[in-house]
């Protein structure tokens, strides 16, 4: 073929699926469409490169459009070493109720705790918006980790070390945090209804705006914790240490609560 014809056949056609953010390394690189193109981009992208990671995540969303073949690629992605990749695949697969998908997700949940700890031990602290519902991580050291906006509903984190972790805006419904070390943790605007946080250390924790309705805080250390604007209806505060804990006019205490003398009232916000 003439040189100009060779150059032409290696260029993408109008109907080829080309990922905008992914540059081709040479004129001879193939540009594929359909499920083959999705597979090619998933195989090519390197998870440790930010641009390639974005390209791979985009390819996962495309894979969801290809039914069985796409689901197969998403199930394969559950085994990816990248936290962002396997979490994206997990979130996409949750929309499907096939036996194959349910089996893959059940297996993924069994190993998810180990995957998270491996990432943490490797220096990763960012698990923002992660889907970690019903996770088993008792006794785990997760201090200073970022779980903001994550889903930890029904997770088992009893006796875990979460010192100075960010759990703001996190779904913690029915979570087990009993005897956990939550010193200095950020729980602002967290949803914690029906959680078990008994005998935990919550000293200096930020619980401002948190929903703790019907949460069990029995025997917990709440020294200098911030309850400004927190919803505490039905909370079990038996034998808790509320010394110098903060509250304001927006704090919604349990019916019959009387231990205001241990706490410090914050001034009302000026209009």
N, C-alpha and C positions, 0 to 999 in steps of 0.2 A: 504493500500500500504506500501511496505517497505520504510524506511526512505530515502534511496538513490533515490527511484523512486519519492517521494514527492519533493525532492530537484530538481530533473531533470525537472519535469513538470512546475516548477516555473521559470525556466531559459528561456531567450529569444531564439527563434529559428533563423535560418539564415535569414528567410524571414520576421522577425519582424522588424518594424521601431523603432529603438532605438535612442534617441537623445544623442549624445556623451557627451555633457556638463552637462547633468542632471543625478545625481546619484540617485539610488534607495535607499529608506530608510530601506528596509528590504527584506529578501529573498522572502517574500510572496507578494511583490508588483507586480501588473500586468504590463506586457509590451505588449502593443497593437500596431498593425499595421493598415494601412489604415485610413479612415476618423474617425473611432472609436478611434484610437490612437491619432490622432490630437485633437479630442474633449477632450480626457482624459488629455492630456498635457496642454491644455488651461484651463481646470477646476482646475488642480492640482497646476499649477505654481502660485506663489505669486508675484504680480507686484512690491512689495517693496523690494524684494530680487534681487540683481544684476544678479546672475546666473539664477534664475527663470525667470527674465525679459527677458534675452537673449533666454532662452528656449521657452518662450511664443512667442516671435517675430519670432523665427525659425518655430514654429508651424503654425503661420499665413501664412508664405510663403508656407509651405506645403499645407495648406488649399486651396490655390489658384489653386491647381492641381486637385481638386475634384468637379469641375463644380458647380451645384446647391447646393449640400450639403456644399461645401467649401465656396461658396458665402454667404450662410446663416450664417456660423460661422464668416466670416469677417464682415458682417453687425452687428452681435451681438457685435463684438469687438469694434465697433464705440462707444458703451456705456460704455466701460471700464474706470475706474477711472485714469488709468495710461496714461499720455500724450504720451509716446512713443508707447504704444499699439494702442490707437485709431488713432494716426497719421499714423502708419504703415498700419493699415487696410484701412484708407482713401486713401493712395497712391496706394495700391494694387487694390482697388475697382474702382479707376478712369480709369482703363484699360477696364472696362466692360460697355456696353451701354444698359443693360436690364432695363425695366421699374422699376423693384423692386430696382435695384441698384441706379438708378438715383434718385428715391424718397428718399432712405435712405441717399444718399449724400447731397441732398437738405436740408433735416432735420438736418443733421450733421453740415452743414455750418451755419444754423440758430443759433445753440447753441455753435458753436466753440469759439466765442468770450468770452462767459461766462466760458467755460472750461479753456481757457487760463488765464483769470483773476483769476479764482479759484486757478490754479497752482501758479500763481504769488503771490497771497496773502498768499499762503502756504509756500512761501520762494523759490520757483523754479525760476531761472533766465535763465536757459539754454533752448532756443528754436531754437537751431542751426538746419538748414536745414528743418525747419518746413514748411508745406504747408498751407499758410494762405491767399491765393489769394481771393480777394473780401471780405475780413474780415471787419466787422463794429466794430471799437473801438474808436469812437470819445470820447475825453475828458479822455481817459484812462491814468492811471499812470503806465508807463512801464520803468521807469528810470533804467539804468544799466542792462537791459535785453540783452541777447545774441541772436540776430536774424541773425547772420552771415550765409550766403549761403541759407537763407530762401527765400521762394517765397511769396512776399507781393504785387504782381502785382494787380493793381486795388483795393487795400484795402483803407478803409476810416479811416484815422488816424488824421483827422483835430482836432486841439487843444489838441492833446495827449502830454503827458509829457514823452519824451524819453531822458532825460538828461544822458549823458555818456553811452548811449546804443551802442552796437556793431551791426552795419548794414553793415559790410564789405562784399563785394561779394554778396550782396543781390539783388534779382530781385524786383525793385520798379517801374517798368513801369506803368505809368498812376496812380500812387498812389496819394491820397489826403493827403498832410501833411500841408495844409494851417493853419497858426497860431499855428503850433505845436512848442513845446519847444525842440529844437535839440541841445542845448548847449553841446559842447564837444563830440558830437556823432561821431562815427567812420563810415564813409561812403566810405572808400577807396575801389576802384574797384567796386562800386555799379553801377547797371544799373538803371538809373533814367529818361530815355527818356520820354518825354511828361508828366512828373509828375507836380502836382500843389503844390509848396512849397512857395506860396505867403504869405507875412507877417509872416513868421516863424523866430524863433530865431536860427540861425546857427553859433553863435559866437563860435570861437575856434573849429569848426567842422573840421574833416579830410575828405576832398573830393578828395584826391590825386588819380588820375587815374580813377575817376568816370566818367560815361557817362551821361551827363546832356543835351544832344541834345534836343532842343525844350522844355526844362523845364521852368516853370513859377516861377521865383524867385522875382517877383515884390514886393517891399516894405519889403524885408527880411533883417535881421541884419546878415551880413557876416563878422563882425569884427573879425580879426585874424583867419579867416578860411583858410584852406590850399587847394589851387587849383592846386598844382603841377601836371602836366600831365593830368589834367581834360579836357574833351571834352565839350566845351561850345557853340558850334554852334547853333544859333537860340534861345539861352536862353534870356528870358526877364529879364533884370537887372535894369529896371526902378525903381528909388527911393530906390535902395539898399544901405546899408552901407558897403562899402568895405575897411574901414579904417584898415590899417595894415594886410590886407589879403595877403596871400602868393601865388606867381605863379613862374613858371620857363619857360625855352625856350620850353618845351613840352606842355605847357598849350595852348589849342586851343580856342582862344577867339571868340566871335561873330563878324561878319563883322561890322566894324565901331566903335568898342570899343575904348574908349579914356581915361578911368579913371585910367590909370596906375600910376598916381602920388599919388593916395590914397593907393596903394598897395606896397608890399615889394617883390623885385625879389630875388629869391633864387639863389645861385651860381650854375653854370652848374656842372654836375657830372664829376669827373675826369675819364679819360679812364682807 
